[in-house]
Amino acid sequence: QVHLVESGGGSVQAGGSLRLSCAASLRPFSTYAMGWFRQAPGKEREFVAAISRSGDSSYYVDSVKGRFTISRDNAKNTAYLQMNSLKPEDTAIYYCAAGLGYYTPSDYDFWGQGTQVTVSS
């Protein structure tokens, strides 16, 4: 059973923008914190951003602060990751996740299948 489905990935040039979406079939959606992680080839899965259940609090890895914005719409059961000023080092597969915590993969119970983001210089 698929609980989370990401979309919005693609290929952009450095400095460009993408908006990732994560549609959830989990109910009630508002009981889950939502996070975004990424994994580049040969590297471990890395925390990118997370948002609290209500959307009042958000958290980011230092490398994306000021460039990425996480948000959620509980009425639409969807989380988003707005990515601006993209850099080649942002290239990775991006995963959304739902769970009770924020920073580590073990905090999350459900994962999407991932969407590829490629940034060219």
C-alpha positions as CSV (number, residue, x, y, z in Angstrom):
1,Q,0.0,0.0,0.0
2,V,1.5,3.4,-1.1
3,H,1.1,6.0,1.6
4,L,3.2,8.9,0.2
5,V,3.7,9.9,-3.4
6,E,6.3,12.5,-4.4
7,S,6.2,14.6,-7.6
8,G,7.8,17.7,-9.0
9,G,11.4,16.5,-9.5
10,G,13.3,17.2,-12.7
11,S,16.3,18.8,-14.3
12,V,17.2,22.4,-13.9
13,Q,20.2,24.7,-14.3
14,A,22.0,26.1,-11.3
15,G,20.1,29.0,-9.8
16,G,16.8,27.6,-10.9
17,S,13.8,26.4,-8.8
18,L,11.7,23.4,-8.3
19,R,8.7,22.6,-6.1
20,L,8.3,19.1,-4.8
21,S,5.0,17.8,-3.6
22,C,4.2,14.8,-1.4
23,A,0.6,13.6,-1.5
24,A,-0.3,11.4,1.5
25,S,-3.0,8.8,1.9
26,L,-2.3,8.6,5.6
27,R,-5.2,9.7,7.8
28,P,-5.4,11.8,9.7
29,F,-2.5,13.5,7.9
30,S,-2.3,16.2,10.6
31,T,-1.1,13.7,13.1
32,Y,2.2,13.2,11.3
33,A,5.3,15.4,11.2
34,M,6.6,15.5,7.6
35,G,10.2,15.5,6.4
36,W,12.2,15.6,3.3
37,F,15.4,13.7,2.9
38,R,17.8,13.3,-0.1
39,Q,20.3,10.7,-1.2
40,A,23.0,11.3,-3.7
41,P,24.9,8.5,-5.4
42,G,27.4,6.9,-3.1
43,K,26.2,8.9,-0.1
44,E,24.0,8.2,2.9
45,R,20.4,9.5,3.1
46,E,20.6,13.1,4.4
47,F,18.0,15.1,6.3
48,V,16.9,18.2,4.4
49,A,13.9,19.7,6.1
50,A,11.0,18.9,8.4
51,I,7.7,20.5,9.5
52,S,5.6,20.0,12.6
53,R,2.1,18.5,12.5
54,S,0.4,21.9,12.6
55,G,3.0,23.5,10.3
56,D,4.0,26.1,12.9
57,S,7.6,24.9,13.2
58,S,10.1,24.0,10.5
59,Y,13.6,22.7,10.5
60,Y,16.4,22.7,7.9
61,V,19.9,21.4,7.3
62,D,22.3,24.3,7.3
63,S,23.2,23.8,3.6
64,V,19.6,24.6,2.4
65,K,18.6,27.4,4.9
66,G,17.5,30.5,3.1
67,R,17.0,28.5,-0.2
68,F,14.5,25.8,0.6
69,T,11.1,26.2,2.3
70,I,9.0,23.3,3.6
71,S,5.3,23.7,4.0
72,R,2.1,21.6,4.3
73,D,-1.6,21.9,3.6
74,N,-3.4,19.6,6.0
75,A,-6.7,20.1,4.1
76,K,-5.1,18.7,1.0
77,N,-3.0,16.1,2.8
78,T,0.0,17.3,1.0
79,A,3.5,18.5,2.0
80,Y,5.8,20.7,-0.2
81,L,9.4,21.6,-0.6
82,Q,10.1,24.8,-2.5
83,M,13.7,24.8,-3.7
84,N,15.2,28.0,-4.9
85,S,18.7,29.0,-5.9
86,L,19.5,25.3,-6.7
87,K,23.1,24.2,-6.8
88,P,24.7,21.2,-8.5
89,E,25.3,19.7,-5.0
90,D,21.6,19.6,-4.5
91,T,21.4,16.8,-7.1
92,A,19.9,13.7,-5.4
93,I,16.8,11.6,-5.1
94,Y,14.5,13.4,-2.8
95,Y,12.2,11.4,-0.4
96,C,9.3,12.6,1.7
97,A,8.5,10.8,4.9
98,A,5.9,10.9,7.6
99,G,6.4,10.1,11.3
100,L,6.7,11.4,14.8
101,G,10.2,13.0,14.8
102,Y,12.2,15.3,12.7
103,Y,15.9,14.8,12.0
104,T,16.8,11.1,11.5
105,P,15.3,8.4,9.1
106,S,14.5,6.3,12.1
107,D,12.0,9.0,13.3
108,Y,9.8,8.3,10.3
109,D,7.4,5.4,9.7
110,F,6.4,6.0,6.1
111,W,8.4,6.8,3.0
112,G,7.7,7.8,-0.6
113,Q,9.3,6.3,-3.6
114,G,11.5,9.3,-4.3
115,T,11.8,11.8,-7.0
116,Q,15.0,12.7,-8.9
117,V,16.3,16.3,-8.8
118,T,19.3,17.1,-11.1
119,V,20.9,20.5,-11.1
120,S,23.4,21.2,-13.9
121,S,26.1,23.9,-13.7
